[in-house]
């Protein structure tokens, strides 16, 4: 693709909604490329360069190329905020779809920051960005050791067994800790948990994925 060279400190956004939102966000967009088919169908209201279908297929991170992509400079976040009354924290979330869903959920519930263990998936992964449906513009994912934010907080840990989250009144100055579907909350992070909680179920499903569990827990804790 002509002039398309991703550098350190830049990321690629793909898809009609994500590209449109990032263009209007005030973030620095280095360039936007779209196929003729995409341009004819959607008549984008932003400047772009044409790319061929073949170029799009070579550059896309998806099985089906969405037809439009933008090269964006990464924003400079203020840094980790430890003084927030409620913190959502993630331990080893490695699936980009789950990470994107959780970012979108945080945006829905008015959270502007997520703290993730350093080995969690990159929030600027193209599949993660697509799953956020634009919420990546409003929620900062800060990668830091989880013990740096857990001190002095009531830490609710999501487990298959624990206190029923239904009717639980969230404590002030608290944190919700979510583990991955495959490993759950790992041993080191488990030591931070002061209150194991669970979502009661009645069926035979082994577990919920991290995105689904986060949605239910946030709804109960932040309502």
N, C-alpha and C positions, 0 to 999 in steps of 0.2 A: 504494500500500500504506500503510495507516495508520501514522504515526509512523516510517516508514522514510526516513531522511534520512542519507545517507552524508556524512561530514565528512572534512576533511584529518586524516590520522593514523589513519584507519579503513579496513578492507578487508572485502570480502564473501566468505564461504566458502559453497560450495554442495555439496550431495550428502550422502547419509546418513552415510557413514563420516567424511568431513571434519568435518561439523558435530558429530557425536558426540564425536570426538576433541578438537576445540577446546573443547567444553563441559567436558570432564573434565581439560583441560590446566592450568587455573589462569590462563590468559589472560583478560583482561577482555572478556566478551561483553556487548554492549549490548542485543541482542535476537535472538530466533530466530523465524522464520516458517515455517509449513508448510501445505500444502494438506490438505483433509479426506481426500482419497484417500491421500496419504502417511501421515497419522496413522492411518487405518484399517488400512493395510497393515503398518506398521512399529511402531506403538504406541511412539513415542519416550519415553524415560525422562528427559526434561528439559522444563522449562516452555517453551511456545511460544505464539505467537499465530496464529490462523488467517488464511490469505490465500486468495483465490480462484484458480482455475486461470488466469484472465485476468491477474490481478495478477502471478502467478509468471512468466507468459510475457513480460510487459512488463519485468520486472526481471532476468531471467536473462541470463547471458552465453553460454548454450548454445543450440544449435538445438532440443534437447529439454530442457525444463525439468525438473530433478530433483525438484522438489516441496518442497524444504526449503532454507533459507538462513539464515545468521547474520551479523550485523554485529559486527565485532570490532575492538577497539583494537589498534593495532600495538604490538608489544613494544619495549622499550628494550634493545638489544643492548649487550654490553660494549664493542664496537668491534673494530677490526681486530687480530687476533693474528698477529704475524709470527714468533713463536718456536716455532710448531708444527713437528714433525719432517717432516711431509708436508703440502703445500698443494695443493688442487685449484683451478685458476684457469681462467676462461672469458673468451675474447676475442670479443666481439660476438655472443653467442648471442641471436638475436632471435625464435626460435620458442618460444612458451610451453610447448608439449608437450615439447620437448627439455629446456628448463630444468627443468620439473617432474620429468621422468625422471631428470635428473642429480642433483637434490636427493634423490630417493628412493634413488638409487645411493649417494650420499655417506652417507646414513643407514645403508644396508645394510653398508657397509664401515667404519662407525664414525667417519666424519668429521663434525665438528660445525660446520665453517665452510667456505664456498666464497667465493673472491674473484672478483668479476666486473668486467669493464671497465664504466665508467659508462654506456656506451650499450647494454648488454645489456638484455634484456627484464625488466620488473618482476617480481620473484619473487612479488609479491602479486596478480598478474594472476589472475583467477578460473580460467582454463583451466590455468594453471601450478599453482595450488594443488590443483586436482582431480587433476592428473597425479602429484602427490607422494604421494597416498594417505595423507596425514597426516604425512609426513616433514618438512613445513615447520615443524612444532612443535619439531623437534630439530636442524635444520640452519639456521644463520644464513647468509644471502647478504649479503656485505659488498661494496658497490660502491666501487672505488678504482682509481686508475691502477696497472696491473700492475707497473710498474717499482718501485713502492714496496715490493713484497713479494719481488721476484725477486733482489734484491741478495744476493750471497754464497751463493746456492743453486744446486744442479744443477737445471737447468730442462729437463725432457723435453717436447718439442713433438710433437704428433700430426700426422704428415704421411703422404702416400701413399708417400713414399720416405724411408727412414731405417734405423736399426738395428732388426733384428727384435726385437720386444718379448718374444717367447717365450724364456724362460730368462734374461732380463735381471734382474740383481740391482740393486734400487733403492738409490741412494746415500743416506746420511743427509742430513738437511737439504735436501730436494728438493721440486720442484714439478712438477706435471703441467699443461701448458697445452693447452687444447682450443679450437679455432676453430669457426666456424659451418660448416654443410654447404655453403653457397653461396660463402663467401669463404675458408674455411680460416683459418689464423693470418695475420693481416694484417701488413703490413711493419713497423710500429712494434713490435708484439709479437714478431715473428720475431727481432728483434735481441736479445731476452732469452734465446732458446733456446740452450742449450749442447749438448744432445743430441737431435737429431731422431730420432724413433722411428716405427715403422710396424707395422701389423697385417698380416702376410702373407696374401694371398688367392690363390686358384687359379682363380676364375671370371672372368666378364666384367662384373660389377657395377662401375660407375664409382667408387662410394665408399660409405661407411657414414654414416648420419646421426650427429649429435653424441652422442645418447644411447647408441646402440649401440656406437660407438667408445669412449666413456667406460667403459662396462661392461666391455668386453674389456681395456682398458688397466689399469683399476683392479684387475681380477682378477689380472692378471699381475704388476703392480707391488707389490701389497699382500698377496699370498698368503703 
